[in-house]
Amino acid sequence: MLLADKYRPKDFANLDYHKEQATNLKNLTKDGEFPHLLVYGPLGAGKKTRITCILRELFGPGVERLKMETMNFTTPSNKKLEIMTISSNYHIEVNPSDVGIYDRVVIMDIIKNVAQSQQLNVNAAREFKVVILTDVDNLTKDAQHALRRTMEKYIANCRIIMCATSISRVIPAISSRCLCIRVPAPEESVIVDILQSTCKKEDISLPPVLAKRIAQASNRNLRRALLICETCKVEQYPFSDDQKIPELDWEVFIKKMAGKILENQSIETLSNVRKDLYELLSNDIPAGVIFETLLRELLRKSDVSIRETVIKEAAEHEHRLVQGNKQIFHLESFVAKFMYVYQTFMQEMFGDF
Amino acid sequence: MYDKPIKQSPVVVKPKTESLQNRELKKSKQKKKVKTESAVHGDSAFEKTLMELDDDSIFDNIDFPDLKAKKDLDNENGQDVKSSNEKFTSEPQQGSSKGNSPDQPLNKSKTFSGSTREPSTDKTPKKTKTKIEHTDSGIDPDQEAHEKRIYSAMLYQKYKNRGGPKMHGQKQQPKGKPDCLKNLTFIKTGVLESLESDEFVNIIAEHGGRTVKAISKKVNYVVVGDEPGPAKLEKARSFNIPEISEDELFDLILVKSGQKPEYVLKSTASVDSGGCFEEATTAKEVNEKKRKISTEVEEKKDKKINLNKLNVEEKITKNKDIDNNKSPEKSHEKSHTTSTIKSHKTSTQKSPTEKVTTQNDNKKTESFATENKNSVETFLPWTEKYKPQNVKEIIGQQGDGTNVAKLKKWLLNWHKNQIPEIKKKIIRPSPWAKFDDGAYFKAALLSGPPGVGKTTTATLVSKELGFDIVDFNASDTRSKKLLQEEVAQILKTTTIAGFAAGKATANKKRVLIMDEVDGMAGNEDRGGIQELINLIKTSNVPIICMCNDRNHQKMRSLVNYCFDLKFTPPKINHIQGAMMSICFKEGLNIPLKVLIEIIAGTGCDIRQTLNNLTMYAASEENNTLEDVQKKSQASKKDTVLGPWEVVRAVFTPTEGTPLAEKTKLFFYDYSLGPLFVQENYLAVTPNCSTKKGMLKRVAQAADAISRGDLIDAKIRSTNSWSLLDCQAIYSSVLPGHYMSGKFTNKINFPSWLGKNSARNKRKRLLSELYAHTRACTSGNICALKLDYLTPLRNAIITPMIKNGTGGVNESVDVMQRYNLLREDLNSLLELCQWGNNKNPFSTVDAKVKAAFTRAFNKSNHKMAFSAGAAFSKKKTSRGDEDYENNYESETDEDDNDDVNADSLIKVKVKKSAESNETKKGSSSKTKEASKGKGKGKGKTKK
């Protein structure tokens, strides 16, 4: 099993960082009045880990006996859909955005049904069940509105724990009904510590320098750090200090693409970039991630004077990308815009060529 | 009803005789008398005639019998015979002078019913007749007066015989200003071309004019029709009153109210249509002759009846027949005679009347029939009237390379080509072969826009080659069942059409014409196309199919079985020539430019052009070129552009094209259009001098496209289709504006569609993987994709790469811990595949792979998801058929080091045990199977 999963803490006592927050959460569970939670933070910060800890604290080790079920439901337009749920006797975990635009039906049908029925297990530690909704920030507005009332009405029977990367896309009505818990990404030093302690458990000797480099490469994403470490081990073991840290395929790809854009600004380049973008998108790399990585790369090479414009344009196009249907249109438009801005700047700097 | 006239006649005759005697006494004070007389009759036409005849003041002295005697055959019989003769001849004329003009089919039936009733209702003829009897006895000392009398009697006869207006209701009456004929006085003489006398009065009154019945110096115009009264004319001439025709009258009305005259012009144009009226009159004359003959026979018969010698009578009938010299009538008369003879036996008195009446009716029917036919021909729409009558007349289809020639050749050789020995030699031609004669095909498909002559070609060519045509078009139900039952039956049996036409042998050559095959759709015609294809395969007659759009989805399957003949619209100058000749025939004067404009406006649709010409001929104003241009612009056919043409048009520089035109391009296909624009805007080199300006334009275009997508999303999510106009601007017009220039690359089909479906597939694989690993991983699906996949794959494969078979257990262990199925590994491998990188799993030895599969299958799966199997099965329902292939392919896993080896999914232990035995035999089969698997999921091709 991968290190990231093998040594994931299962209760509050074993958490490595944000210990103060952990104590608070633990205290929260002791109270009978456990509120709805909205846990948010960047990828690899430990949100899920904390949610598992909370569940275990609430219901005991019985929560870990998971079963996976598919639930069927029919949309108003008579389309039959199914959604995967993970559940124990005490909780159910659903990601409504799995079914795309029909997430509202999931909220209305499944969640409501679960919420309406009472906890039947007499031995249960709590009188309520927990519904875990993941990727809440990907819910459509309709689904979020459908959730509002459910959250209030059935609070006696169930608590909802929501998990999101960012609450900017969660409507205020939802976030105000929840206790929002932010889980920040761990510091680099924390990651280094964890990497080393994990490696010790596995009897791997990890040089501190390499550990630091891995931590840097992981972009404060603990999971990624552990996975990179594991990949490094596959590449070369025993470790050496200056060993090459493998980069992720898609990152390399985007960087290459950024290089093309910066090198030559023309219609031909744009056509090539379009092909690359299609490749990325058809590999299901989220457009937001592409945008972010690309912008980072482009900004690195562009002059301070145009950065503002570039960022502004990026923000504008990213917004459109979320609103629109076809991501490639907006990505391409951004690239075209950047090319124009960049070329104008270069010509001003070095004169016409 | 036949009894009526006979019974009535004696009753009616008596008082009339008296009144006439009275009249004779008072003949010196004619005028007033006559007027009272006419009042009795209540017939204005008669009254007029009386006036006409009055001028000669010989009204009372008409010597009818004499006239009759001269005109008819020698008649030594008594007056009663003459009278009956007279009566019967006069009846129908009276009817027609009453307004039942023979050339009006509508009135036909009326006239018929009227004519049978006439003896009872119409008093005029009887009166005349009785009068004649009496006058006849009077002495005529003056020879001159006698001749004059004969003359006027002829006139009267003529008057009675004359028909109604020839073109009644066919001419459009002019609409002038209401007072344009003020202070003008008109008089009518003769039968006008289209106006009844009361209509004539009405139309004059409508325009403020005055009509009189007697001519005087105050009259301004004499409107002269057919058979004018000579007295009136003479008087008019003596008063120097201008004579005008009906058309001139109409033009007078138009000119006086400030419009262009047009009637005179038109009437000369319709000369040929007038021809049929001449025929009608001749028909009438013939009719009359016959009637006389028949009455003559009647008389003879009467005699014989008195003698009660029936057999002699029959002989005479024969004689009469010989006189007649007209074979079709023979049988008619004969039957009538015999029937009459029979009736004579019972009642000798009634029969003559009865018989003649019926006979008259029959004659009338005939003459009406001919007239009717003639008039129908004149009313035919031009498209029917000038339909090509033979192959050479088809516009734009002369010459060897044309479709007509090809079809002809194909049809001619069809039966020869179907002979098995010859058929074997003919190979299927390549779809791009230029000079193929279609010998391979059993059916032909004529395709092309409407109005270029597809149906005409098919029918005429078939006719010319002597084929019998079995025609099915969109108005027939052409479902699978019907085609199976009826058409197949029709094609198997032989036609007896030849027998009916008197030919000795039945025509064995037949052709099935399936018109409008693209109309075979919907519930009615379900399965029709498929059945048609079956029919083509088995048919032993040639089949000609016709459709408009051969690229249509529905036609796809049919096209493969047909000799493809594409009809393109003929050139303007081809149509122009034919149209000119038609215009000439119709007497339509049309400027060449206008004609060309009309043709161009219809997109070279000949039928439409003819229809428009009819409209042109009918309407009054659009004589100027501008008007026609405007109209043809409006009536311009909506030609549907394909997306390729649309995108080309979008980026073509257009100065001064209205915005609406540009927007229209978007609406040809508003879902595909924007994709095409987006795909191809980079293929255009905009008309722009500097490199920088070019990039600016690109950026602007891209920005517009991106905004267009926002609107598209809004439209589709909230159904606000009213925003389409707005999207048109952003998605089509603006990019077209910024990037207008030359296409430097070829136009591509939007790659977005393909990429999107590839993306969706990967998304599906990923979500499946996510569902399986979910219980033991943290992080959402995005994290799985970005971070997890590669390490997970490595964790599974590396042991096998490094340790070969020894690492298998380790790999299986990882798989199980993550709840992965064997097929998930394939998804995983595919998802990790990036660009052209090599798939690391392909380096693994096939034996190791097989061992891994076996080990994996042996181990117990304790899946966390109980419904897992069902779940994954459902998800992979598309790959269901692959399973079978996989069962096969796994058997040769050991010796097949193909990369496809990783498709061993769901191997069962038993199966792999068998594999050793079957591997050699099945290896070749498996290769095929694995090739044919297509893009079923769970396979990596590299």
Interface residues (C-beta under 8 A of the other chain):
Chain A: M1 L2 A4 D5 R8 L43 G44 K48 T49 L66 K67 M68 E69 T70 E82 M84 I86 N95 D98 T134 D135 C163 T165 N221 R223 R224 L227 E230 T231 V234 L248 D249 W250 F253 Q265 S266 I267 L270 S271 R274 Y278 E279 L281 S282 N283 D284 I285 P286 V289 H317 R320 Q323 G324 N325 K326 I328 F329 H330 E332 S333 V335 A336 K337 M339 Y340 Q343 T344 Q347
Chain B: Q678 L682 T685 K691 K692 M694 L695 K696 V698 A699 A701 A702 D703 I705 S706 R707 G708 D709 L710 D712 A713 R716 S751 W752 K755 N756 A758 R759 R762 K763 L766 S767 A771 R774 A775 C776 T777 S778 G779 N780 I781 C782 A783 K785 L786 D787 Y788 T790 P791 L792 N794 A795 T798 V814 R817 Y818 L831 C832 W834 G835 N837 M863 A864 F865 S866 A867 G868 A870 F871 K874
